[in-house]
Amino acid sequence: MAINQKTAIRVLTLGAMMTALGVVCLYLSSVLPTMRLSLVALAGLLPCVMVMAGGIPSGFAAYGATAVLAFLIVPNKSAALLYLVMFGHYPMIKSLAERVGNRVLEWVIKLGTFNVALTVIVLFARAIFSEIFGEEWATWVIYLGGNAIFLLYDFAFSGLILVFNSKFGKLLRKGR
């Protein structure tokens, strides 16, 4: 499927705006620490707009650009790391998983991806805070609580996609 030059420019411009907005969210997460996780999760939703407008490669491009700029600009590197490992890639993973056509395999992919990302974060946190994360019960609480929150996040994300698609879907796919 060839896209015309006007569509390519529109997708590129939208990608630049989503990347800038993502970096702003991540920057704000550094100066508003009580909203850190919410702002990082919000930044993680933005590549979804690119998936809707230009496909999965556009989503990965916006994710990569946001991650690189966040590590260069955002003062709190933990927000950039959380975006990179946990939230930024999820719109593309979700889109790919939901195309599989098998609900069980879809959830295996989604939960598997989440748990790999959570394991990276737990191992990183253990290296820094070994006295807290050295306790086995704390690890179980993190994984059980994390998976429960992830399920809520995925359902809320799906609802947001439906609403966003009904309001702006035709506009985003114009020319595709």
N, C-alpha and C positions, 0 to 999 in steps of 0.2 A: 504494500500500500504506500504509494508515494504521497507525500504531503507537499502542498504548495509553499512557496516562500512566505506568503502572508501568514499562513498558519504556523510555520516554523518560527517566525518572528514573534507572533503572539504567545506561543508556548515558551519561548526563551525569555520574553519579558515577564510573563507570569512566574516563571521559575526564579528569576532574579528577585521579584517581589516576595515570593514565598521564602526564599533563602534569607533575604533581609529581615523579614518578619520573624523567622525562626531565630536568627542571631539576636534580635531585639528581645525576644522572649527569654532566651538563655542569658543574656546580659541582665535583664530584670531579675532573673532568678538569683543572681549574685547580690543584688542590692536589696531584694525583698526576700530574705531567707525563710520567712514563714510561708511563703508561697512557692518555694523552690521546686518541689516535686510537681505541683500543678502546672507551673510555667514550663518545665521541661517536658511534661506530658503534652501540653498544648503545642509546643514546638514540634513534637513528634507527630502531631496530626497533620501538619502542613504539607508534608510530602504526598499525602493522600490527594490533595488538590491537583498536584502534578500528575499523579497516576490517572486521575479522571480526565485531565486535559491533554496529556501527551503520551500516556502509557507508562508502563513500569520503568523503562529506561529513564524517562524524565523524572520520575520519583526518586530513583537512585542518584541521579545527577544533583537534584536539589538537596537530598540527604547528605551527599558527599561534600558539596559546597558549604552547606551549613556547618557540618562537623569541622571542616578545615578552618573556616572563619571563626568559629566558636573557640577553637584551641588557640587561635592567634589573638582574639580580641577580648573574650570573656575573662574577667579576673578570677572567677572561681572555676577552676578546671574540673572540679567534680561534677558540675552541671554539664559541661561539655562531654565528659566521660560517660555520664548517665545517658545523655542523648545518643552518643555514638553506640554504646553497647545495648541499651534497653529500648529506647523509644523511636529513634529516627528511622530505623529500617523496617519497623513493624507494618506500616501501610503497604509496603511492597510484598512482604511475607504474607500478610493477610490476603491481599489480592491473589497472589499465586496459590495459596492454600485453598481459597474458596473456589478456584477454578478446577480443582481436582475432581469434584463431582461425587466424592465419597465422604460423608460427614465424619465418620470415624477417623479416616486418614487426615482429613482437614484439621481435626482437633489434635491429632498426634503431632502434626507439623507445627501448629500454633503453640501448643503447650511445650513441645520439645524445644522450639526456638526460644521461648520464654525461659525455660529452665536452664538452657545453656547460658543465656545472658545472665540470669540470676546467679549461676555458679561462678561466672567470671567476676561478678560484683562481690560475691561472698568471699572468694579467694583473695581478691584485692583488699577487701575490708579486713580479712583475717591477718594479712601481712602487716596492716597498720594497727589494728585494734585486737591483737591476739587474745587478750584477757577476756574480752566480751564474746568474741566469735569462737573461742576455743571450747566453749560449752556446747555439748552435743544437743541439749534441749533447745538452745537458742537457734541452732541451725534448723531444727525441725519446725520451730515456730516461724522462722523466716520463710521457709519453703511452703508450708501450709498456708500461712497468711498471704504470702506473695501470690500463690496460685489462685486463691480465692479473689484477691483484688484484681488479678489479671483477667479472670473470667468476667468480672463486672466491667472492667475497662473495655474488653472486647465487645461485650453486648452494647455498652454505651457508644462505643466507636461505630458499631454497625448502625445504630439508631441515628447518629450524627450524619453518617454517609447517606442514609435514606433521605433525611431532611435536606441536606445540602444538595443531593442529586435532584430532588424534586424542585428545588428553588433555582439552582444554577446549572444543572446538568446539561441542558441544551446549549447554554452559553459556553460552557467549558469545552464541549465536543464540537462546536461550530467549526466547520472546515475539515474535520477528521473523516 
